[in-house]
Every structure is written in C-alpha cells, then in structure tokens.
Amino acid sequence: MRLSRGNFTTTRERISNETLSQQILFQSGQLKRYAAGIYGKNNLLVKAQANIENVIREVLEKYDCVEIVLPLLQPKSLWVESQRWNNYNASGQMFYCDMPNGTFCMAPTAEEAVLAFVKGNVTSYKQLPINVYQIGAKFRNELRSRGGLLRSKEFTIMDAYSFHESQEDLTREYENMRKAYLEIFDRLHLKVIPVKALSGDIGGNYL
C-alpha cells in the first residue's frame, strides 16, 4: 500500500498533556482520540501491532500454548458464580448493561470465561496440563489511563491461563511461561527485568 493512500495527516505541534508515546502517535496521525482512554488506530499502528502479535503467537506455540477466543460480552451469571461481580462493580471498573434478556458486562478480565470454557472441554485429569491463551480486547473503566496505550479503557492484551493436577506441575509451567515471556521481549529487542507484583482485583497468590 502506498503511504499516500493511507490518509496520514501529521501535525507540527505535540499535545503537551499526554504521555510521550501518545504525543508521537497523535503527531504522526496514527492515533485518534475519541474520549479519555478511547482511541482509534491508523494503518501503520495496526500493522505494528499485528507484527507483535505474530511474534507472541510463534513463541507461545513453541511452548505448547493453545490459542482460543473468549467472548468480550459476558453474562452476569459467570461473575456472580465467582463472587467477583460486586467487587468489580464497587470499584467502578466494569462496563455493564441491563437488557431485556439479562445483564451483561464487557470483559475486564477473562478468568470466569476461561474457567467455563475449560470445564466444558476437560473431563479428566489425564488431559492436564493445558495452557490456553488469547490476544484480544479488554474493557476497564480506568479513571485515568496510564502508560500510553497500555491502560486505556479499551486495550489489547495477551492473557494466558494454565490448569494442572499438582502444585509441582504449576511451578514447572510457571517457569516455562517466564522463559516464554523473556523470549518474546528478546525477539522484540526489549530489555526487561522481571519483578514481583500484586495481582490486585484479578486475584491469585503466586508471585
């Protein structure tokens, strides 16, 4: 595709109240701001993201991870069953709507959906371990988006979920995924330092 066909409009000035990454993307015509934390992406940004996603897929498949797609629109019943509906609503992070046929939310995370998915497909411990992942959108009503495009209200994320019959097997897979993430960053020529972090509203206790 010729660049002249891509509607790339650049500007002289940068927007001073945005992060540097956003300033550059706005200036180069690659990003459109619709509201705080809500953006549209132009063609070069779409292609760059697709290339990054392909690297992620290549590495994760090497580590025997299986790609799936989970629904963005999820029924309230999933979240009531996990007892996280009230917590997410109280924090104001979850987008949801009441419809004549039920209440639904836009997925802020995917633990509920992936658990339902695996429960319907795994019937014996002999099928374990399994590690499934997806690359797709999530929605969180961030009061203030942080770190450029990483924490906007709608953002693309790769999330992986593994299932095991023992703690030892979990520990082994955790180390495999640590290696996979480091390999992904190395393929993207990014220097990273693994650190411990709290899981927040998502939950969990394995650092």
ABEGO torsion letter per residue (X at the ends): XBAAAAGBBBBABBBAABBAAAAAAAAAGABBBABBGBBBBBAAAAAAAAAAAAAAAAAAAAAGBBBBBBBABBBAAAAAAAGAAAAAAAAGABBBBBBAAEBBBBBABAAAAAAAAAAAABABAAAOBBBBBBBBBBBBBBABBBGEAABBABBBBBBBBBBBABAAAAAAAAAAAAAAAAAAAAAAGBBBBBBBBBAEAAEEABX
